[in-house]
Amino acid sequence: MREISFLGVKINFTSGEISVLGYKFRILTLVLIYVLYLIIFGNLLCSCSTMSLGDMQEYFALIKQEGFEDPKPKPKPPVASKPQ
């Protein structure tokens, strides 16, 4: 069993290639692209965070103890009075 084929995708284990719709990709290259994607995504996610790690741990411990509730409930919209 050296090759698997399904839905237009062929995986060849002997050459280490994946063929999708006629395009060939090396498995090692795809793994490296995925690892770089995870590093870039993690960097973006952490750089946008305004909480420190200690604050996050306290927040999740509080949620675990008390359950999740919205700290700032949205105000109810004003009820329109009926014209007379």
C-alpha positions as a Markdown table, in Angstrom:
| # | Residue | x | y | z |
|---|---|---|---|---|
| 1 | Met | 0.0 | 0.0 | 0.0 |
| 2 | Arg | 2.2 | 2.8 | -1.3 |
| 3 | Glu | -0.5 | 5.1 | -2.6 |
| 4 | Ile | -3.9 | 6.3 | -1.3 |
| 5 | Ser | -6.3 | 8.0 | -3.6 |
| 6 | Phe | -9.7 | 9.6 | -2.7 |
| 7 | Leu | -11.7 | 12.6 | -4.0 |
| 8 | Gly | -9.0 | 13.7 | -6.4 |
| 9 | Val | -6.3 | 13.6 | -3.8 |
| 10 | Lys | -3.4 | 11.2 | -4.2 |
| 11 | Ile | -0.9 | 10.5 | -1.4 |
| 12 | Asn | 2.2 | 8.7 | -2.4 |
| 13 | Phe | 4.2 | 7.5 | 0.6 |
| 14 | Thr | 7.3 | 6.3 | -1.3 |
| 15 | Ser | 8.0 | 9.7 | -2.9 |
| 16 | Gly | 6.5 | 11.7 | 0.0 |
| 17 | Glu | 4.2 | 13.7 | -2.3 |
| 18 | Ile | 0.5 | 14.7 | -2.2 |
| 19 | Ser | -1.2 | 15.4 | -5.5 |
| 20 | Val | -4.3 | 17.6 | -5.4 |
| 21 | Leu | -6.1 | 18.4 | -8.7 |
| 22 | Gly | -2.9 | 17.9 | -10.7 |
| 23 | Tyr | -0.7 | 20.0 | -8.3 |
| 24 | Lys | 2.1 | 18.1 | -6.5 |
| 25 | Phe | 3.3 | 19.0 | -3.0 |
| 26 | Arg | 6.0 | 17.5 | -0.9 |
| 27 | Ile | 4.7 | 16.4 | 2.5 |
| 28 | Leu | 7.7 | 17.8 | 4.3 |
| 29 | Thr | 7.1 | 21.2 | 2.7 |
| 30 | Leu | 3.4 | 21.2 | 3.8 |
| 31 | Val | 4.5 | 20.3 | 7.4 |
| 32 | Leu | 7.0 | 23.2 | 7.4 |
| 33 | Ile | 4.3 | 25.6 | 6.1 |
| 34 | Tyr | 1.9 | 24.4 | 8.8 |
| 35 | Val | 4.4 | 24.8 | 11.6 |
| 36 | Leu | 5.3 | 28.3 | 10.4 |
| 37 | Tyr | 1.6 | 29.1 | 10.2 |
| 38 | Leu | 1.1 | 28.0 | 13.8 |
| 39 | Ile | 4.1 | 30.2 | 15.0 |
| 40 | Ile | 2.8 | 33.3 | 13.1 |
| 41 | Phe | -0.8 | 32.7 | 14.3 |
| 42 | Gly | 0.3 | 32.3 | 17.9 |
| 43 | Asn | 2.5 | 35.4 | 17.7 |
| 44 | Leu | -0.4 | 37.4 | 16.3 |
| 45 | Leu | -2.9 | 36.1 | 18.9 |
| 46 | Cys | -0.6 | 36.8 | 21.9 |
| 47 | Ser | 0.5 | 40.2 | 20.6 |
| 48 | Cys | -3.1 | 41.3 | 20.4 |
| 49 | Ser | -3.9 | 40.2 | 24.0 |
| 50 | Thr | -4.1 | 42.9 | 26.6 |
| 51 | Met | -4.1 | 40.5 | 29.6 |
| 52 | Ser | -1.0 | 39.0 | 31.2 |
| 53 | Leu | -0.7 | 35.3 | 31.8 |
| 54 | Gly | -1.3 | 35.8 | 35.5 |
| 55 | Asp | -4.5 | 37.8 | 34.8 |
| 56 | Met | -5.7 | 35.1 | 32.5 |
| 57 | Gln | -5.1 | 32.4 | 35.1 |
| 58 | Glu | -7.0 | 34.5 | 37.7 |
| 59 | Tyr | -9.9 | 35.1 | 35.3 |
| 60 | Phe | -10.2 | 31.4 | 34.3 |
| 61 | Ala | -10.1 | 30.4 | 38.0 |
| 62 | Leu | -12.9 | 32.9 | 38.7 |
| 63 | Ile | -15.0 | 31.5 | 35.9 |
| 64 | Lys | -14.4 | 28.0 | 37.1 |
| 65 | Gln | -15.6 | 28.9 | 40.6 |
| 66 | Glu | -18.6 | 31.1 | 39.8 |
| 67 | Gly | -19.5 | 30.3 | 36.3 |
| 68 | Phe | -19.5 | 32.6 | 33.3 |
| 69 | Glu | -21.6 | 35.8 | 33.5 |
| 70 | Asp | -21.2 | 38.9 | 31.3 |
| 71 | Pro | -19.5 | 41.5 | 33.6 |
| 72 | Lys | -21.2 | 44.4 | 31.8 |
| 73 | Pro | -24.8 | 43.5 | 30.9 |
| 74 | Lys | -26.2 | 45.3 | 27.9 |
| 75 | Pro | -28.7 | 48.0 | 28.7 |
| 76 | Lys | -32.3 | 47.3 | 27.6 |
| 77 | Pro | -33.5 | 49.4 | 24.7 |
| 78 | Pro | -36.0 | 52.1 | 25.7 |
| 79 | Val | -39.6 | 51.2 | 25.1 |
| 80 | Ala | -41.2 | 53.5 | 22.6 |
| 81 | Ser | -44.4 | 55.1 | 23.9 |
| 82 | Lys | -47.5 | 54.7 | 21.8 |
| 83 | Pro | -48.8 | 57.9 | 20.1 |
| 84 | Gln | -52.2 | 59.0 | 21.4 |
